[in-house]
Amino acid sequence: MAGSPSSNATESGESGDESRMGVLDVLMTGVAVLVPIVVTVYVLDVLLRFVIDAFQPFIGLLEYFDVIATVERNGFVSFLIEAEVYGQVVSVLTELIAVLILVGIVLLAGLVGRHRYGKRAIDYFDLMIAAVPGIGTVYKSARRMGDVMLDDEGAQNFKSIKLVECLNDDMYTLAFETSDSPPAIEDATGHEKMVSVFIPMAPNPVTGGFLTYLPEENVHDVDMTIDEGVRSILTSGIAADDGDEDGPEITDPREVTMADLKDVTDFRKLEDAVSSDSDDSDDRNRDDD
């Protein structure tokens, strides 16, 4: 027996809603896939244009000494001109050369930065740039972030993952304990014990977040590995399971650095890392049981 017109209309409407939701999901998935690619291509394009523009005076010098004209008189170049593809070939070669130059500059900077005298020269350069008003402040901030990402001697190690109150008493966010706060902070706030925590911003905990000083009683232990916490942040809470079993080895499981966080951006497994007072936390949990 055929259904009533009203029931058929309802089923048709529900089917239409599901179709629209399916199309919307596909569109959102496409956006999620393409946006990182577009941003990466845009950044590379800006860098390449910067390198190309920087070498324009050198190209002008070659034109002044008729070097380019001499090359253009070459038989192969004449063939390209006659085939009306000379401009396209030159454009591709220019960008290819720019890429090679950019990679060469990065490698050269890395080699200099790893050499003893190179490090000394970089330190002097840092002092000179830092002394420039305005520019120095921006440069020092970017420099500190680079040191943290490379886990240099000045980088601060994360001790453990914590829960801290956010916005109101019933809302919590994940944070990383870095160290005890300076005495000046405790004196200014009137609290006997303050803790320094880094509150990361989802979905990128490496380059965004807030350094916060909180009373010790407002910082809560959480039964969560560093891997689970970082995975939750990277996926905005969507994935926080154990995931892949393979991953980088942490020499000291009591310390997790920014370099370790960088390693899990591809969702590789970190070794279970515990806080420096994990034994005390376990004792407290057993007492509570």
C-alpha positions as protocol buffer text, in pm:
chain_id: "A"
residue {
  index: 1
  type: MET
  ca { x: 0 y: 0 z: 0 }
}
residue {
  index: 2
  type: ALA
  ca { x: 144 y: 335 z: -103 }
}
residue {
  index: 3
  type: GLY
  ca { x: 232 y: 582 z: 169 }
}
residue {
  index: 4
  type: SER
  ca { x: 39 y: 900 z: 225 }
}
residue {
  index: 5
  type: PRO
  ca { x: 149 y: 1218 z: 46 }
}
residue {
  index: 6
  type: SER
  ca { x: 252 y: 1376 z: 377 }
}
residue {
  index: 7
  type: SER
  ca { x: 480 y: 1083 z: 472 }
}
residue {
  index: 8
  type: ASN
  ca { x: 634 y: 1081 z: 125 }
}
residue {
  index: 9
  type: ALA
  ca { x: 702 y: 1451 z: 151 }
}
residue {
  index: 10
  type: THR
  ca { x: 863 y: 1404 z: 493 }
}
residue {
  index: 11
  type: GLU
  ca { x: 1089 y: 1126 z: 366 }
}
residue {
  index: 12
  type: SER
  ca { x: 1179 y: 1336 z: 63 }
}
residue {
  index: 13
  type: GLY
  ca { x: 1266 y: 1630 z: 286 }
}
residue {
  index: 14
  type: GLU
  ca { x: 1484 y: 1417 z: 512 }
}
residue {
  index: 15
  type: SER
  ca { x: 1660 y: 1270 z: 209 }
}
residue {
  index: 16
  type: GLY
  ca { x: 1722 y: 1621 z: 77 }
}
residue {
  index: 17
  type: ASP
  ca { x: 1865 y: 1732 z: 412 }
}
residue {
  index: 18
  type: GLU
  ca { x: 2099 y: 1431 z: 418 }
}
residue {
  index: 19
  type: SER
  ca { x: 2212 y: 1508 z: 64 }
}
residue {
  index: 20
  type: ARG
  ca { x: 2282 y: 1870 z: 153 }
}
residue {
  index: 21
  type: MET
  ca { x: 2473 y: 1765 z: 465 }
}
residue {
  index: 22
  type: GLY
  ca { x: 2673 y: 1517 z: 257 }
}
residue {
  index: 23
  type: VAL
  ca { x: 2765 y: 1788 z: 7 }
}
residue {
  index: 24
  type: LEU
  ca { x: 2854 y: 2024 z: 293 }
}
residue {
  index: 25
  type: ASP
  ca { x: 3079 y: 1760 z: 451 }
}
residue {
  index: 26
  type: VAL
  ca { x: 3253 y: 1706 z: 118 }
}
residue {
  index: 27
  type: LEU
  ca { x: 3303 y: 2082 z: 76 }
}
residue {
  index: 28
  type: MET
  ca { x: 3442 y: 2122 z: 428 }
}
residue {
  index: 29
  type: THR
  ca { x: 3676 y: 1828 z: 374 }
}
residue {
  index: 30
  type: GLY
  ca { x: 3798 y: 1986 z: 52 }
}
residue {
  index: 31
  type: VAL
  ca { x: 3859 y: 2316 z: 230 }
}
residue {
  index: 32
  type: ALA
  ca { x: 4049 y: 2139 z: 509 }
}
residue {
  index: 33
  type: VAL
  ca { x: 4271 y: 1966 z: 252 }
}
residue {
  index: 34
  type: LEU
  ca { x: 4333 y: 2267 z: 26 }
}
residue {
  index: 35
  type: VAL
  ca { x: 4382 y: 2549 z: 278 }
}
residue {
  index: 36
  type: PRO
  ca { x: 4719 y: 2423 z: 413 }
}
residue {
  index: 37
  type: ILE
  ca { x: 4839 y: 2364 z: 57 }
}
residue {
  index: 38
  type: VAL
  ca { x: 4732 y: 2711 z: -58 }
}
residue {
  index: 39
  type: VAL
  ca { x: 4893 y: 2878 z: 244 }
}
residue {
  index: 40
  type: THR
  ca { x: 5217 y: 2685 z: 189 }
}
residue {
  index: 41
  type: VAL
  ca { x: 5226 y: 2773 z: -181 }
}
residue {
  index: 42
  type: TYR
  ca { x: 5154 y: 3139 z: -99 }
}
residue {
  index: 43
  type: VAL
  ca { x: 5439 y: 3157 z: 154 }
}
residue {
  index: 44
  type: LEU
  ca { x: 5680 y: 2991 z: -90 }
}
residue {
  index: 45
  type: ASP
  ca { x: 5569 y: 3230 z: -364 }
}
residue {
  index: 46
  type: VAL
  ca { x: 5638 y: 3530 z: -140 }
}
residue {
  index: 47
  type: LEU
  ca { x: 5983 y: 3395 z: -54 }
}
residue {
  index: 48
  type: LEU
  ca { x: 6065 y: 3324 z: -419 }
}
residue {
  index: 49
  type: ARG
  ca { x: 5955 y: 3670 z: -529 }
}
residue {
  index: 50
  type: PHE
  ca { x: 6168 y: 3821 z: -254 }
}
residue {
  index: 51
  type: VAL
  ca { x: 6475 y: 3631 z: -377 }
}
residue {
  index: 52
  type: ILE
  ca { x: 6405 y: 3718 z: -740 }
}
residue {
  index: 53
  type: ASP
  ca { x: 6362 y: 4088 z: -658 }
}
residue {
  index: 54
  type: ALA
  ca { x: 6681 y: 4082 z: -451 }
}
residue {
  index: 55
  type: PHE
  ca { x: 6878 y: 3959 z: -753 }
}
residue {
  index: 56
  type: GLN
  ca { x: 6735 y: 4213 z: -997 }
}
residue {
  index: 57
  type: PRO
  ca { x: 7037 y: 4446 z: -953 }
}
residue {
  index: 58
  type: PHE
  ca { x: 7266 y: 4154 z: -1038 }
}
residue {
  index: 59
  type: ILE
  ca { x: 7062 y: 4082 z: -1353 }
}
residue {
  index: 60
  type: GLY
  ca { x: 7083 y: 4450 z: -1446 }
}
residue {
  index: 61
  type: LEU
  ca { x: 7460 y: 4433 z: -1407 }
}
residue {
  index: 62
  type: LEU
  ca { x: 7473 y: 4134 z: -1643 }
}
residue {
  index: 63
  type: GLU
  ca { x: 7266 y: 4327 z: -1897 }
}
residue {
  index: 64
  type: TYR
  ca { x: 7500 y: 4626 z: -1866 }
}
residue {
  index: 65
  type: PHE
  ca { x: 7802 y: 4413 z: -1954 }
}
residue {
  index: 66
  type: ASP
  ca { x: 7611 y: 4248 z: -2244 }
}
residue {
  index: 67
  type: VAL
  ca { x: 7635 y: 3905 z: -2081 }
}
residue {
  index: 68
  type: ILE
  ca { x: 7266 y: 3835 z: -2135 }
}
residue {
  index: 69
  type: ALA
  ca { x: 7285 y: 3958 z: -2495 }
}
residue {
  index: 70
  type: THR
  ca { x: 7577 y: 3723 z: -2557 }
}
residue {
  index: 71
  type: VAL
  ca { x: 7379 y: 3431 z: -2416 }
}
residue {
  index: 72
  type: GLU
  ca { x: 7076 y: 3523 z: -2626 }
}
residue {
  index: 73
  type: ARG
  ca { x: 7289 y: 3501 z: -2940 }
}
residue {
  index: 74
  type: ASN
  ca { x: 7351 y: 3134 z: -2860 }
}
residue {
  index: 75
  type: GLY
  ca { x: 7193 y: 2897 z: -3111 }
}
residue {
  index: 76
  type: PHE
  ca { x: 6970 y: 2720 z: -2858 }
}
residue {
  index: 77
  type: VAL
  ca { x: 6843 y: 3051 z: -2719 }
}
residue {
  index: 78
  type: SER
  ca { x: 6769 y: 3171 z: -3071 }
}
residue {
  index: 79
  type: PHE
  ca { x: 6568 y: 2854 z: -3126 }
}
residue {
  index: 80
  type: LEU
  ca { x: 6365 y: 2922 z: -2811 }
}
residue {
  index: 81
  type: ILE
  ca { x: 6298 y: 3278 z: -2927 }
}
residue {
  index: 82
  type: GLU
  ca { x: 6184 y: 3159 z: -3268 }
}
residue {
  index: 83
  type: ALA
  ca { x: 5960 y: 2898 z: -3103 }
}
residue {
  index: 84
  type: GLU
  ca { x: 5808 y: 3179 z: -2892 }
}
residue {
  index: 85
  type: VAL
  ca { x: 5876 y: 2992 z: -2566 }
}
residue {
  index: 86
  type: TYR
  ca { x: 6181 y: 3190 z: -2456 }
}
residue {
  index: 87
  type: GLY
  ca { x: 5984 y: 3394 z: -2201 }
}
residue {
  index: 88
  type: GLN
  ca { x: 5826 y: 3089 z: -2040 }
}
residue {
  index: 89
  type: VAL
  ca { x: 6160 y: 2904 z: -2022 }
}
residue {
  index: 90
  type: VAL
  ca { x: 6334 y: 3204 z: -1867 }
}
residue {
  index: 91
  type: SER
  ca { x: 6053 y: 3241 z: -1613 }
}
residue {
  index: 92
  type: VAL
  ca { x: 6076 y: 2876 z: -1508 }
}
residue {
  index: 93
  type: LEU
  ca { x: 6456 y: 2886 z: -1492 }
}
residue {
  index: 94
  type: THR
  ca { x: 6445 y: 3207 z: -1288 }
}
residue {
  index: 95
  type: GLU
  ca { x: 6215 y: 3051 z: -1029 }
}
residue {
  index: 96
  type: LEU
  ca { x: 6422 y: 2732 z: -1024 }
}
residue {
  index: 97
  type: ILE
  ca { x: 6738 y: 2932 z: -964 }
}
residue {
  index: 98
  type: ALA
  ca { x: 6558 y: 3129 z: -693 }
}
residue {
  index: 99
  type: VAL
  ca { x: 6460 y: 2803 z: -519 }
}
residue {
  index: 100
  type: LEU
  ca { x: 6818 y: 2676 z: -534 }
}
residue {
  index: 101
  type: ILE
  ca { x: 6950 y: 3007 z: -401 }
}
residue {
  index: 102
  type: LEU
  ca { x: 6695 y: 3007 z: -118 }
}
residue {
  index: 103
  type: VAL
  ca { x: 6786 y: 2651 z: -19 }
}
residue {
  index: 104
  type: GLY
  ca { x: 7154 y: 2741 z: -40 }
}
residue {
  index: 105
  type: ILE
  ca { x: 7107 y: 3042 z: 188 }
}
residue {
  index: 106
  type: VAL
  ca { x: 6920 y: 2831 z: 444 }
}
residue {
  index: 107
  type: LEU
  ca { x: 7189 y: 2560 z: 436 }
}
residue {
  index: 108
  type: LEU
  ca { x: 7466 y: 2820 z: 465 }
}
residue {
  index: 109
  type: ALA
  ca { x: 7293 y: 2981 z: 763 }
}
residue {
  index: 110
  type: GLY
  ca { x: 7257 y: 2639 z: 925 }
}
residue {
  index: 111
  type: LEU
  ca { x: 7625 y: 2557 z: 873 }
}
residue {
  index: 112
  type: VAL
  ca { x: 7731 y: 2892 z: 1015 }
}
residue {
  index: 113
  type: GLY
  ca { x: 7498 y: 2849 z: 1312 }
}
residue {
  index: 114
  type: ARG
  ca { x: 7653 y: 2510 z: 1397 }
}
residue {
  index: 115
  type: HIS
  ca { x: 8013 y: 2633 z: 1382 }
}
residue {
  index: 116
  type: ARG
  ca { x: 8178 y: 2769 z: 1695 }
}
residue {
  index: 117
  type: TYR
  ca { x: 8293 y: 3095 z: 1535 }
}
residue {
  index: 118
  type: GLY
  ca { x: 7968 y: 3117 z: 1345 }
}
residue {
  index: 119
  type: LYS
  ca { x: 7771 y: 3106 z: 1670 }
}
residue {
  index: 120
  type: ARG
  ca { x: 7989 y: 3386 z: 1805 }
}
residue {
  index: 121
  type: ALA
  ca { x: 7926 y: 3596 z: 1495 }
}
residue {
  index: 122
  type: ILE
  ca { x: 7552 y: 3533 z: 1525 }
}
residue {
  index: 123
  type: ASP
  ca { x: 7562 y: 3641 z: 1890 }
}
residue {
  index: 124
  type: TYR
  ca { x: 7728 y: 3971 z: 1791 }
}
residue {
  index: 125
  type: PHE
  ca { x: 7471 y: 4017 z: 1515 }
}
residue {
  index: 126
  type: ASP
  ca { x: 7190 y: 3953 z: 1764 }
}
residue {
  index: 127
  type: LEU
  ca { x: 7331 y: 4219 z: 1997 }
}
residue {
  index: 128
  type: MET
  ca { x: 7350 y: 4475 z: 1716 }
}
residue {
  index: 129
  type: ILE
  ca { x: 6996 y: 4410 z: 1594 }
}
residue {
  index: 130
  type: ALA
  ca { x: 6857 y: 4399 z: 1949 }
}
residue {
  index: 131
  type: ALA
  ca { x: 7002 y: 4745 z: 2011 }
}
residue {
  index: 132
  type: VAL
  ca { x: 6788 y: 4898 z: 1734 }
}
residue {
  index: 133
  type: PRO
  ca { x: 6470 y: 5049 z: 1886 }
}
residue {
  index: 134
  type: GLY
  ca { x: 6149 y: 4884 z: 1767 }
}
residue {
  index: 135
  type: ILE
  ca { x: 6316 y: 4637 z: 1535 }
}
residue {
  index: 136
  type: GLY
  ca { x: 6515 y: 4489 z: 1822 }
}
residue {
  index: 137
  type: THR
  ca { x: 6201 y: 4396 z: 2016 }
}
residue {
  index: 138
  type: VAL
  ca { x: 6050 y: 4211 z: 1721 }
}
residue {
  index: 139
  type: TYR
  ca { x: 6379 y: 4039 z: 1640 }
}
residue {
  index: 140
  type: LYS
  ca { x: 6439 y: 3923 z: 1997 }
}
residue {
  index: 141
  type: SER
  ca { x: 6089 y: 3776 z: 2019 }
}
residue {
  index: 142
  type: ALA
  ca { x: 6132 y: 3587 z: 1692 }
}
residue {
  index: 143
  type: ARG
  ca { x: 6478 y: 3476 z: 1802 }
}
residue {
  index: 144
  type: ARG
  ca { x: 6348 y: 3334 z: 2129 }
}
residue {
  index: 145
  type: MET
  ca { x: 6077 y: 3143 z: 1943 }
}
residue {
  index: 146
  type: GLY
  ca { x: 6342 y: 2998 z: 1712 }
}
residue {
  index: 147
  type: ASP
  ca { x: 6552 y: 2890 z: 2010 }
}
residue {
  index: 148
  type: VAL
  ca { x: 6250 y: 2722 z: 2167 }
}
residue {
  index: 149
  type: MET
  ca { x: 6159 y: 2536 z: 1848 }
}
residue {
  index: 150
  type: LEU
  ca { x: 6519 y: 2418 z: 1806 }
}
residue {
  index: 151
  type: ASP
  ca { x: 6545 y: 2325 z: 2176 }
}
residue {
  index: 152
  type: ASP
  ca { x: 6865 y: 2520 z: 2228 }
}
residue {
  index: 153
  type: GLU
  ca { x: 7024 y: 2567 z: 2569 }
}
residue {
  index: 154
  type: GLY
  ca { x: 6800 y: 2862 z: 2639 }
}
residue {
  index: 155
  type: ALA
  ca { x: 6484 y: 2669 z: 2565 }
}
residue {
  index: 156
  type: GLN
  ca { x: 6257 y: 2583 z: 2855 }
}
residue {
  index: 157
  type: ASN
  ca { x: 6160 y: 2221 z: 2909 }
}
residue {
  index: 158
  type: PHE
  ca { x: 5802 y: 2127 z: 2982 }
}
residue {
  index: 159
  type: LYS
  ca { x: 5769 y: 1924 z: 3300 }
}
residue {
  index: 160
  type: SER
  ca { x: 5423 y: 1774 z: 3267 }
}
residue {
  index: 161
  type: ILE
  ca { x: 5071 y: 1823 z: 3140 }
}
residue {
  index: 162
  type: LYS
  ca { x: 4817 y: 1988 z: 3370 }
}
residue {
  index: 163
  type: LEU
  ca { x: 4457 y: 2109 z: 3383 }
}
residue {
  index: 164
  type: VAL
  ca { x: 4393 y: 2474 z: 3468 }
}
residue {
  index: 165
  type: GLU
  ca { x: 4071 y: 2669 z: 3507 }
}
residue {
  index: 166
  type: CYS
  ca { x: 3977 y: 2883 z: 3210 }
}
residue {
  index: 167
  type: LEU
  ca { x: 3718 y: 3164 z: 3196 }
}
residue {
  index: 168
  type: ASN
  ca { x: 3513 y: 3021 z: 3485 }
}
residue {
  index: 169
  type: ASP
  ca { x: 3524 y: 2762 z: 3762 }
}
residue {
  index: 170
  type: ASP
  ca { x: 3362 y: 2487 z: 3555 }
}
residue {
  index: 171
  type: MET
  ca { x: 3580 y: 2522 z: 3244 }
}
residue {
  index: 172
  type: TYR
  ca { x: 3929 y: 2373 z: 3213 }
}
residue {
  index: 173
  type: THR
  ca { x: 4202 y: 2376 z: 2952 }
}
residue {
  index: 174
  type: LEU
  ca { x: 4514 y: 2168 z: 2901 }
}
residue {
  index: 175
  type: ALA
  ca { x: 4844 y: 2334 z: 2990 }
}
residue {
  index: 176
  type: PHE
  ca { x: 5211 y: 2242 z: 3023 }
}
residue {
  index: 177
  type: GLU
  ca { x: 5396 y: 2311 z: 3346 }
}
residue {
  index: 178
  type: THR
  ca { x: 5728 y: 2480 z: 3273 }
}
residue {
  index: 179
  type: SER
  ca { x: 5872 y: 2572 z: 3612 }
}
residue {
  index: 180
  type: ASP
  ca { x: 5808 y: 2742 z: 3943 }
}
residue {
  index: 181
  type: SER
  ca { x: 5736 y: 3110 z: 3896 }
}
residue {
  index: 182
  type: PRO
  ca { x: 5997 y: 3376 z: 3984 }
}
residue {
  index: 183
  type: PRO
  ca { x: 5984 y: 3501 z: 4345 }
}
residue {
  index: 184
  type: ALA
  ca { x: 5890 y: 3846 z: 4221 }
}
residue {
  index: 185
  type: ILE
  ca { x: 5563 y: 3705 z: 4082 }
}
residue {
  index: 186
  type: GLU
  ca { x: 5478 y: 3540 z: 4413 }
}
residue {
  index: 187
  type: ASP
  ca { x: 5558 y: 3858 z: 4606 }
}
residue {
  index: 188
  type: ALA
  ca { x: 5346 y: 4071 z: 4373 }
}
residue {
  index: 189
  type: THR
  ca { x: 5043 y: 3840 z: 4389 }
}
residue {
  index: 190
  type: GLY
  ca { x: 5067 y: 3752 z: 4757 }
}
residue {
  index: 191
  type: HIS
  ca { x: 5050 y: 3377 z: 4689 }
}
residue {
  index: 192
  type: GLU
  ca { x: 5293 y: 3149 z: 4867 }
}
residue {
  index: 193
  type: LYS
  ca { x: 5351 y: 2921 z: 4565 }
}
residue {
  index: 194
  type: MET
  ca { x: 5295 y: 3008 z: 4199 }
}
residue {
  index: 195
  type: VAL
  ca { x: 5349 y: 2784 z: 3898 }
}
residue {
  index: 196
  type: SER
  ca { x: 5446 y: 2883 z: 3544 }
}
residue {
  index: 197
  type: VAL
  ca { x: 5235 y: 2707 z: 3281 }
}
residue {
  index: 198
  type: PHE
  ca { x: 5220 y: 2736 z: 2905 }
}
residue {
  index: 199
  type: ILE
  ca { x: 4864 y: 2726 z: 2770 }
}
residue {
  index: 200
  type: PRO
  ca { x: 4887 y: 2617 z: 2404 }
}
residue {
  index: 201
  type: MET
  ca { x: 4651 y: 2730 z: 2132 }
}
residue {
  index: 202
  type: ALA
  ca { x: 4479 y: 2462 z: 1926 }
}
residue {
  index: 203
  type: PRO
  ca { x: 4557 y: 2329 z: 1676 }
}
residue {
  index: 204
  type: ASN
  ca { x: 4924 y: 2442 z: 1680 }
}
residue {
  index: 205
  type: PRO
  ca { x: 5091 y: 2421 z: 2023 }
}
residue {
  index: 206
  type: VAL
  ca { x: 5436 y: 2497 z: 1884 }
}
residue {
  index: 207
  type: THR
  ca { x: 5394 y: 2856 z: 1767 }
}
residue {
  index: 208
  type: GLY
  ca { x: 5098 y: 2984 z: 1967 }
}
residue {
  index: 209
  type: GLY
  ca { x: 4998 y: 3004 z: 2330 }
}
residue {
  index: 210
  type: PHE
  ca { x: 5012 y: 3199 z: 2656 }
}
residue {
  index: 211
  type: LEU
  ca { x: 5263 y: 3196 z: 2940 }
}
residue {
  index: 212
  type: THR
  ca { x: 5056 y: 3213 z: 3259 }
}
residue {
  index: 213
  type: TYR
  ca { x: 5137 y: 3224 z: 3630 }
}
residue {
  index: 214
  type: LEU
  ca { x: 4884 y: 3046 z: 3850 }
}
residue {
  index: 215
  type: PRO
  ca { x: 4856 y: 2961 z: 4220 }
}
residue {
  index: 216
  type: GLU
  ca { x: 4962 y: 2603 z: 4280 }
}
residue {
  index: 217
  type: GLU
  ca { x: 4618 y: 2508 z: 4413 }
}
residue {
  index: 218
  type: ASN
  ca { x: 4462 y: 2609 z: 4079 }
}
residue {
  index: 219
  type: VAL
  ca { x: 4686 y: 2376 z: 3880 }
}
residue {
  index: 220
  type: HIS
  ca { x: 4545 y: 2023 z: 3870 }
}
residue {
  index: 221
  type: ASP
  ca { x: 4719 y: 1694 z: 3793 }
}
residue {
  index: 222
  type: VAL
  ca { x: 4560 y: 1494 z: 3512 }
}
residue {
  index: 223
  type: ASP
  ca { x: 4598 y: 1124 z: 3430 }
}
residue {
  index: 224
  type: MET
  ca { x: 4705 y: 1195 z: 3073 }
}
residue {
  index: 225
  type: THR
  ca { x: 5023 y: 1127 z: 2882 }
}
residue {
  index: 226
  type: ILE
  ca { x: 5197 y: 1406 z: 2696 }
}
residue {
  index: 227
  type: ASP
  ca { x: 5111 y: 1232 z: 2370 }
}
residue {
  index: 228
  type: GLU
  ca { x: 4740 y: 1224 z: 2451 }
}
residue {
  index: 229
  type: GLY
  ca { x: 4739 y: 1588 z: 2555 }
}
residue {
  index: 230
  type: VAL
  ca { x: 4926 y: 1711 z: 2250 }
}
residue {
  index: 231
  type: ARG
  ca { x: 4716 y: 1493 z: 2019 }
}
residue {
  index: 232
  type: SER
  ca { x: 4401 y: 1641 z: 2170 }
}
residue {
  index: 233
  type: ILE
  ca { x: 4533 y: 1994 z: 2112 }
}
residue {
  index: 234
  type: LEU
  ca { x: 4651 y: 1927 z: 1757 }
}
residue {
  index: 235
  type: THR
  ca { x: 4313 y: 1786 z: 1657 }
}
residue {
  index: 236
  type: SER
  ca { x: 4107 y: 2036 z: 1860 }
}
residue {
  index: 237
  type: GLY
  ca { x: 3983 y: 1754 z: 2081 }
}
residue {
  index: 238
  type: ILE
  ca { x: 3880 y: 1520 z: 1800 }
}
residue {
  index: 239
  type: ALA
  ca { x: 4152 y: 1261 z: 1858 }
}
residue {
  index: 240
  type: ALA
  ca { x: 4322 y: 1187 z: 2187 }
}
residue {
  index: 241
  type: ASP
  ca { x: 4376 y: 810 z: 2170 }
}
residue {
  index: 242
  type: ASP
  ca { x: 4702 y: 620 z: 2181 }
}
residue {
  index: 243
  type: GLY
  ca { x: 4733 y: 614 z: 1801 }
}
residue {
  index: 244
  type: ASP
  ca { x: 5046 y: 478 z: 1637 }
}
residue {
  index: 245
  type: GLU
  ca { x: 5284 y: 275 z: 1849 }
}
residue {
  index: 246
  type: ASP
  ca { x: 5595 y: 400 z: 1673 }
}
residue {
  index: 247
  type: GLY
  ca { x: 5753 y: 732 z: 1743 }
}
residue {
  index: 248
  type: PRO
  ca { x: 6055 y: 925 z: 1866 }
}
residue {
  index: 249
  type: GLU
  ca { x: 6223 y: 810 z: 2183 }
}
residue {
  index: 250
  type: ILE
  ca { x: 6252 y: 1048 z: 2475 }
}
residue {
  index: 251
  type: THR
  ca { x: 6580 y: 1003 z: 2660 }
}
residue {
  index: 252
  type: ASP
  ca { x: 6442 y: 1140 z: 2985 }
}
residue {
  index: 253
  type: PRO
  ca { x: 6069 y: 1065 z: 3015 }
}
residue {
  index: 254
  type: ARG
  ca { x: 6039 y: 1332 z: 3282 }
}
residue {
  index: 255
  type: GLU
  ca { x: 6111 y: 1615 z: 3041 }
}
residue {
  index: 256
  type: VAL
  ca { x: 5928 y: 1697 z: 2720 }
}
residue {
  index: 257
  type: THR
  ca { x: 6057 y: 1982 z: 2509 }
}
residue {
  index: 258
  type: MET
  ca { x: 5917 y: 2194 z: 2228 }
}
residue {
  index: 259
  type: ALA
  ca { x: 6118 y: 1979 z: 1987 }
}
residue {
  index: 260
  type: ASP
  ca { x: 5915 y: 1678 z: 2106 }
}
residue {
  index: 261
  type: LEU
  ca { x: 5594 y: 1870 z: 2038 }
}
residue {
  index: 262
  type: LYS
  ca { x: 5720 y: 1948 z: 1690 }
}
residue {
  index: 263
  type: ASP
  ca { x: 5779 y: 1576 z: 1630 }
}
residue {
  index: 264
  type: VAL
  ca { x: 5415 y: 1488 z: 1698 }
}
residue {
  index: 265
  type: THR
  ca { x: 5271 y: 1729 z: 1442 }
}
residue {
  index: 266
  type: ASP
  ca { x: 5256 y: 1426 z: 1214 }
}
residue {
  index: 267
  type: PHE
  ca { x: 5076 y: 1234 z: 1493 }
}
residue {
  index: 268
  type: ARG
  ca { x: 5370 y: 1007 z: 1564 }
}
residue {
  index: 269
  type: LYS
  ca { x: 5376 y: 841 z: 1902 }
}
residue {
  index: 270
  type: LEU
  ca { x: 5575 y: 1001 z: 2184 }
}
residue {
  index: 271
  type: GLU
  ca { x: 5700 y: 780 z: 2463 }
}
residue {
  index: 272
  type: ASP
  ca { x: 5487 y: 814 z: 2775 }
}
residue {
  index: 273
  type: ALA
  ca { x: 5618 y: 1116 z: 2964 }
}
residue {
  index: 274
  type: VAL
  ca { x: 5539 y: 1178 z: 3327 }
}
residue {
  index: 275
  type: SER
  ca { x: 5582 y: 1478 z: 3549 }
}
residue {
  index: 276
  type: SER
  ca { x: 5870 y: 1515 z: 3789 }
}
residue {
  index: 277
  type: ASP
  ca { x: 5634 y: 1447 z: 4076 }
}
residue {
  index: 278
  type: SER
  ca { x: 5454 y: 1153 z: 3914 }
}
residue {
  index: 279
  type: ASP
  ca { x: 5543 y: 923 z: 4203 }
}
residue {
  index: 280
  type: ASP
  ca { x: 5379 y: 1162 z: 4447 }
}
residue {
  index: 281
  type: SER
  ca { x: 5074 y: 1182 z: 4222 }
}
residue {
  index: 282
  type: ASP
  ca { x: 5045 y: 803 z: 4215 }
}
residue {
  index: 283
  type: ASP
  ca { x: 5067 y: 793 z: 4593 }
}
residue {
  index: 284
  type: ARG
  ca { x: 4790 y: 1051 z: 4621 }
}
residue {
  index: 285
  type: ASN
  ca { x: 4572 y: 856 z: 4380 }
}
residue {
  index: 286
  type: ARG
  ca { x: 4621 y: 537 z: 4583 }
}
residue {
  index: 287
  type: ASP
  ca { x: 4534 y: 723 z: 4901 }
}
residue {
  index: 288
  type: ASP
  ca { x: 4216 y: 856 z: 4737 }
}
residue {
  index: 289
  type: ASP
  ca { x: 4118 y: 502 z: 4635 }
}
